[in-house]
């Protein structure tokens, strides 16, 4: 073991839905991404030269959408740009990577590898999809796993079919007392026991191979600004009990709060890091409300220090996309820095989470 520190930089969703990605998309952030020893993000779109065998559910949505194909692969050049910007590892476990069907999904994996980016959380079968990525820097081994709770039926990998690593949840209605049966019910969730057990098995196996385990979870309540679902809290604790050292999450449009459990940080939603769409923000073609789409103008990154086989520091770093979708990694004193950290603090408290950080975003792990 070495006493040299290693820095991991993790960001949220990269969703480039265009056939013509702007060449300057990562100009402002590439120096910071490349400066880290390991840079991680979530590849939240398929990329391929052609659409291929579009997923049946999405094919019907395309038929009903008048503005072209709502779900079509982005340009392969986008992934080359991600690699050139400094990304080393990317999750493909999310609700969008299967939009282009099997061929586009497998092409996305191939393009990531060609760009020098290791994909995690998906594959040509469930066995390969569950394989971790292990990156060694200065003698320290960082292991990555990824899963998702949000996806269309049939998008998860099977024994003979490509797809993503699932972490499904079950939804049920609950009343506070017998007097309220059938009225004023609360919606509650439970994590799928088989999926949870499979993830824990993967974590246990990886613990024997890596010093640090980083888990990416694409999950959550899409349009609520602060709420964290029951199944997320349950699964997050189970993952850390099994050996995970850091959970970085995406999925909902709003950035959300964070907590610390057994000295390990859980970031429940880091939001968008880059988002380029063929449509204007006013169109909201997928039915998402316009006020919630405005949430995609900001995101979070995490600067993580690893020393002597342990995470010794996690700092939340605000990211600003504005209406252009081009990311800016903010520094203290810059516009939007304090406001974004303020939103994180407010939503952490609103969700009843215990997370605490200083004015620069450094999380209290003790």
N, C-alpha and C positions, 0 to 999 in steps of 0.2 A: 504494500500500500504506500502511496506517496502522500506527502503533506501539501503538494501543490493544489491550488484551487482551480476548479473548472467552472465556466459560466454557461448555463443553459438559458436560451431566450425562447420563450413560447408565446405564440400569438393565437388568435381565434380563426374565424372562417376566411378562406380565400375563395371567392365566388365570381369567376370571370365568365360571364354568360355570353360573350361576344365572339364573333369570328374575326374581329379586328381589334386586338388588345392594344391600348395606347403604349407606345414604346417607352414613355417616360414614367410608367406606372409606379415603378419601385425606386426611382432615382433618389427620392428623399430619404428612403429607409434602408437602402442596400448597405451603406457603410455600417449601420448598427447591426443589421442582420449578419453581415459577414464577420463582424468583430467578435461575435460570440463563438465559443468553442463548439456548441451544438445549437442549431436553430430548428424549431418545430412549429408546424402549423397544421391546419385542417383543410385539406383539398376538397372543397364542397361543390364540386361540379365534375361531370365527365368531360374528357377532351379526346377528340378523335377527328380524323379527316372527313368522316361521314357519319351520319346518324346511326346506321346499322339497325338492329332489331329492337326498336323502342319498346320499353316495358308496356304491356297491354293497357294498364290503367292510365299511364301517361299518354299513350297513343290516342285514347278517347278524349282526353283533355285537350290535346293538340287539335283534334278534329273540331272541337267546340270553340276554339280560340281564333279570332279573326285576324290577329296581328302576326301571323306566321306561326312557326312551331314554338310554343312556350317552352317545351323541354327539348332542347337540341344541344349536342356537344359543343363545347367551346373550342377555340383554335388550339391546335397542338403547340403553337408558339408560346402560348401562355405558360405552359409548364417549363419550357426552356428558360423563360424569363424568371420563373421562381427559382430555378436552380442557379442561374447567374446572380440572382439577388442574395443568395447565401443560405437557402433552406437545405437542411440535411435529412430531415425525417418529416413525413407527413402522414396524417391519418386519412384513410379513405372510408372510414366507418361513419357514414352520415346518411341523411334522407335524400340526397341528391345524386350521388355518384352512380346510381343504377338507372338514372333517367334515360340514358341512351341504349339500354339493354346490355346483354352480355358482352358483345363485341366492343362497344365503346368503353365499357368498364375495364375489360382486359387491356384495351389499348391505353387507357389512362395509366394503368399500372406499369406498362412497358415504357411509356413516355417519362414517367417519374424516374424509373431506373436509368433511362438514357440520360436524364438531366443530373444524375448523381444524387437523387433523392430516394431514400429508402421508404417504401410505402408500408403502412401497418394498419391492421383492422379489416382487411379484406383479401380475397384471393380466389383462385379457380375452384377451390373446394373449402369446406369448413375447416379441414385440417390445416391447409396452408393459410387460411384467413386468420387462424388463431396463433400463428407463429409470431413471436416477438421480434423486434428489432433491437439489437444491442450495439451501442456505439462506445468505443473505448477512446478516452482522451487522457493523456498523462497518467496512464495506469489505472484510471477510474472507469468502471464499466456502468453505463447508463442504459437501462432496459426500458423499452416502450411497448405498451399495449394499447388497444383502442377498441371501443364498442359503441353501439348506438341504440337508442330506444325509439327514435322516430324514423320509420321507413314504411313503404307500401308493402302489401302482402306479396311474398315471393322474392323480395329483394335480399333476404338473408341467405348466406351460403349454406349449401347442403353437402351431402356425401359425394354427389357427382355434379353439383351446379355451382357456378360462381356467385359471389355476393359478399355481403358485409357480415361482421360479427354482431349478433343481436344481443340486446339486453332489454327484452320486452317487459311491459308492465301490464297489470290487470287493474281495471277501474271498477269501482263499486260505489253504491250510495249507502250512506250511514246516517241514522238519526240519533240525536243525543239522548232520547228517552222513548219509551213505548208510546207516550202520548202524542209523539210527532211522527209516527210511522207514516210514510208516504208523502209527508209535507215537510217543507223547510229542511230538506236533506242536504248533507254535506257530501261532496264528491271526494273519495279517497282512492289511493292507489297502493298496490303492492308490486314488488319486483317479481318477475318470473323466477321460480325457484331453480328450474333446470338451467336457465341462462346464467343465473348468479353462481350456481355451483360450477359451471364450466369456466366462468371467468376466474373464480377462486383457484381452480385447478391450474389455470394458465399462470396466475400470479405466483402460486407456490412453486411451480416448476422454474419460473424465471428467477425467483429469489435465490436459487442455487447457482445462477449464472451471472447475476448482476449485483453491483453494490447499491444502486439506486433504481427504483421502479417508478416511472412516470406513466400514469394512466390518463388517456384522453376519452372523455365521455361526451357524446353528442346526444343531449337529452333535455328534458324540462318542459315548462309550460310556455308555449310559444309567445303569446301576446300579453301576458300579465307582467307588469314592470318589476315586480319583486318576488312573487310567490315561488317557493321551492316545493316540489311535490314530495309526498311521503316516501315514494319509492326511491327517490334520489338520496334522501337522507339515510334511509336504511341501507342502500347499496354502497354509498360512500363509506360508511363506517365499516361495513363488512370487508370492503376492499382494503382499507387501511389495516384492519385487524389481520388480514391475510398477508400483508407485507408491502403494500403500496406506500410510497413516500410523498407523492404529490399527485393531485388530481386537477387537471386542466380541462375545462368544459366549454362547449359551444352548443348551439341549437336555437334557443329563443332569439328573437330580434333584440330585446333589450339586454344591456349588460346587467349583471345581477350581483348579489352579495357573496360573501365568502365566510368561511369558518375555519377554525383550527381544531382538529381532533387528534388527541394523543401526540401533540406537537407537529402534526402534518397539516399542511394547508389544502383546503378544498375550494377551488375557484369555480363557482357554480355556472357562470356563463361569462365568457370573455368577449362575446359579440363578434362583430365583423372586423377583419383586418384589411381586406380589399374587396370591393364589390363593384363590378362593372356590368351593366345591363343594357340590352338592346333597346329598352323602353325607358321613357322618362320616369322620374320618381312619382309624378302625378298620376300615371296610368295604373299603378299597382295591379298588374295583370293577373296575379295569382289570388286575388281576393283579400289580400291583407289590408287592413285599414291604414289610411294615409298617416295618421298620427304615429302609429307604431312603426311604419316604414321610416319615419324620421329618426327612430332609434338607431338605425344603421349608419348614422353619421358619426358615431363614436364607438370605440372598442377599447379593449384592454390587452396589454401584454404582461408577461411575467419574466422578470430578470432573476434567475435562480443561481445561487452560489453553492457549489458542492466542494467540500473539503474533507479529506480523509475518509471517503466513503459515506459521508453524511451531507444532507442538505442543511447548510448553516444560515441561509438567508433567502427570503423570497420578497421581492419588491414588485408591487403593482405599478405598471407604467401606462399612463393614458395614451390612447391612440385616437387621432382625429382624422376622419375621412371627408367630412363636409358633404356637399352634394355631388362632388366629382367622383367619389369612390376611391380616390388616391390616398393611401395612408401617410400620415405624418406621426412619427414617434415623438411625443412631447417631453420637454424638459421643464423643471420647476421655473416658474416665472413667465412661461409662454402662455398665450391665450388658450383657454379651455382646460389647462392642466388642473387647476384647483377645482373647477366646476365638475370635471369628470370624476375626480376622486371624491368630491362631495356627493355625487350621485351614488357611488359605490357604498359610501358610509351610510347614506340614508336607506338604501335598499337592503343592506346588511341588517340594520336595526329593524326595518319593517318586516323582514322574514324571521326575526327572532334568532338570528345567528350571532355567534360570539366573536366574530372576527374583529381585530383591532389593528390599526396601522397608524404610522406617524404622518406628518404633513408631506413627506416625500413618497408615501405609499409603501414604506417598509412594514411588513407584517410582523406582529408579535407572535413568535412561535412557542415561546415558553409558557 
